[in-house]
Every structure is written in structure tokens, then in C-alpha cells.
Amino acid sequence: ALQTLEPRGITPEDTVVFIIGSVPFVWATIEFWRRIAFGESFGTGKDSVIINDTSGKRKKPQQRVLGQDAITAAYILFALAGASAVLVVVAGVDVLGL
């Protein structure tokens, strides 16, 4: 016989798993933008990089400096991540009937 799959909706367990799974991404986002705001480097040793979206002057000679193209790529990637988060909220509202 053909089985019909009925959606179960969003359970409290689903919500908890989603929130716990989102924590590392929220933390990484905050850390990323904090490092840009204060001009801190990413990486370690010779591979460290500074994203500098203004003058492009190096703070330390051994570090590479990424310019406006890197900051633009970051804005695009975070905009896509934000759009995904909005879709999750819209889907949740739709499923819960709010």
C-alpha cells in the first residue's frame, strides 16, 4: 500500500537543535566583524592576513593585506547567510501558523 507522509511540524527538539547549531555561526560572525573593526589579523604566523578596507597600509611587514575586494566578498557572503536565516524564520512562522 502507498504510504502518505504527513508533516509533523516544528517540535521543541527541532528548535533546540537549530539554536545550538546556530551558536557557532553567530559567534564566528561576531568574531569576524570584530577583527575587521579593530584591524586584527586572521590566521597564524606567516599566513596571517589583515582585511583593511581603507588605506591598504600594512600594520606589520610580514602580513598580507586584503583590500576592498575581500570586504565586498565578505559582505556578499554574509548577506546570503542573512537571507538564509530570514527564510528559516519565514518557514518557521508559516509552519507554526503565526
N, C-alpha and C positions, 0 to 999 in steps of 0.2 A: 504494500500500500504506500501511497505517496504521503510523506510527512510534510506538514506545514510548520514553518518556523515562525514563531511569534516573538517579536522583540520584547525583551524583559525590562527595558528602560534602564535608567541610571540608578545603580544601587549605591548605598553608602560606602561599600567597599571600593567600588569604582572611583568614587570621589576621593577617597583617602589615597588610593594608589596614584591617581592623577596628581594630587597635590604633592605627595612625596616625590614622585618622578619629576615634577617641575622645579623643585628646590635647587638642584644643581645648576639648572639652566638660568634661573633667576640670579643665583649667586655669581655665575660666570659673567652674566650680562653686566651686573653692577661692578664687578672687578674690572672688566674690560674697559668700561667707560670711565671708571675712576683712574685707571692707569693713563688713559688718554688725557683726561682733565689735568692731571698733575705731571704729565710728561715722563712717567715712569716707564721702564723698559719691559719688554716681553721676552721671555726666554732666559737662557743662562749662558755665561761665558762668551765665547766668540760669536754665538748665534743670536745674541740678544739684539732686539730691534726696538727703536722708538718710533712711534707714529707721531709725526709732527706736521700738523695741517696748516701752519702759519709760515714761518720763515724758512724752514728746512735746515736751520743751523744745527750742527751736531753738538750734543752736550758732552759726549765722550768720544774721542777719536776712534776707538776700537768698535764702536757700534754702528750698525747700518740704520739709516733713517728712511722711513717710508713716508711718502708725501700724500698729496691730495687724492690721488687715485686709490690709495689704500683706505682712506677715510670714507670716500664715496662708496667703495665696495662694502665697507662695514655698515654704512647707512642702509644700503640696499638689502643686505642680508638680515639686518635687524628689523627692517620694515617687513620683509617676508615672514620672519618669525612672529612679529606682532600681528600680522594679518592672519596667520595660522591660529594664534591664540584667540583672536576675535571670532574666527569660525568655530572654534571649540565652544566658546561661550554662547554663540548663537544656536549651535546644535543642542547644547545643554538646555537652554531656555525653551527650545522647540520641543524637546523630548519631555521635559518636566511640565510643559503647558503653562508656563508663567507669562 
